[in-house]
Amino acid sequence: MYFEERNRLWVHGDPAPLQRMAAAGARWWERTWQTFACKQRALKARQQRIVRAHTVLRVDPPVLDAGGVQARICAEETVLWVYPDGPDFAVESRVIRHLQQWVQQRGRWHLADAWEADEQTPLPVGQEPVLSEHHLSSGPTDTLTERSRSVPRLQYDRIRALRYADLWWNRAHPGFVFLADDCTNFASQCLWAGQMPMSLHPSRAVGWWYRWGQGRQPPDWSYSWTTAHALFMYLTLRAGAEEKADARELRIGDLVFYDWDGTGRLHHTTVVTDFDYAGDPLVNAHTVASYRRHYRYLDSRAWTPQTRYRFVHVPDRIP
């Protein structure tokens, strides 16, 4: 019922049904409302509205206290939004991880506290949802790990990068490490899927590479493989990538980097997978798994008025 009312809120904007679920003295509503306020900010900036919201929900077995009057819930919500886009409709999807504490009062369950993960606000340490089998699902596999032994191609294949971004946007490829802050790791995998050759080096601070572990030897990777700022520097200084002034100059398979607080340090990475009717890039990403999300991320609680973007065009021919 809680997630059903969330979907109604996305479409109709009436918070009363959700508020009635709050336990006496609960303070979670302010955080939850911020999520909706951010989404409304993004929609207003694009002069759009959500016409349909649909949720697929995965819930761990609840953890009850001895008296059965309190329950801890870990859930993973895959929400799909439909909105008008020019003469047609577009679809965006997001995976949001939830941690909730419910209490039974006067024979009914009420929500006492709730947390939602986003790009800058993880769930409380040690209390993340388990759901580990989702991130190691036995979906389609490919020969990515075998390419480390083959001669790399120097032509960047944007279609392969796009297919990888669409296939793995909401789960982890079992051939790679999965990180809590997984955005740049995912972007690097998309580049690798697009045939960008690795630049191998013994030092993690040099090049762009990933080494698969063998036996008891764990995998290893360069800082540029998993760190937004390091990947940006590698691409623009070593891989022939070009920084663009306008997001609309990007193409499928290019990258958008995010500096949330305007300090010049990059914190987040996304992969361009489509464009809306106005020509703005739509992106796929990890950390908060996102599909066809508008590149500006105005609906993220990590966004601030100081947020700055860096638009990176990957060359078709890799030097």
Sequence and secondary structure as in RCSB ss.txt:
>XXXX:A:sequence
MYFEERNRLWVHGDPAPLQRMAAAGARWWERTWQTFACKQRALKARQQRIVRAHTVLRVDPPVLDAGGVQARICA
EETVLWVYPDGPDFAVESRVIRHLQQWVQQRGRWHLADAWEADEQTPLPVGQEPVLSEHHLSSGPTDTLTERSRS
VPRLQYDRIRALRYADLWWNRAHPGFVFLADDCTNFASQCLWAGQMPMSLHPSRAVGWWYRWGQGRQPPDWSYSW
TTAHALFMYLTLRAGAEEKADARELRIGDLVFYDWDGTGRLHHTTVVTDFDYAGDPLVNAHTVASYRRHYRYLDS
RAWTPQTRYRFVHVPDRIP
>XXXX:A:secstr
 HHHHHHHHHHH   HHHHTTB TT  HHHHHHHHHHHHHHHHHHHT    EEEEEEEE   EE TTSSEEEEEE
EEEEEEEEEETTEEEEEEEEEEEEEEEEEETTEEEEEEEEE  SS    TT     HHHHT      SGGGGGGS
   SB  HHHHHHHHHHSTTS  TTS   SS HHHHHHHHHHHTT   B  SSTTSSB EE   TT   EE HHH
H HHHHHHHHHHTS  EEESSGGG  TT EEEEETTSSS   EEEEEEEE TTS EEEEETTTTEEEEETT TTS
TT  TT EEEEEE  SB  
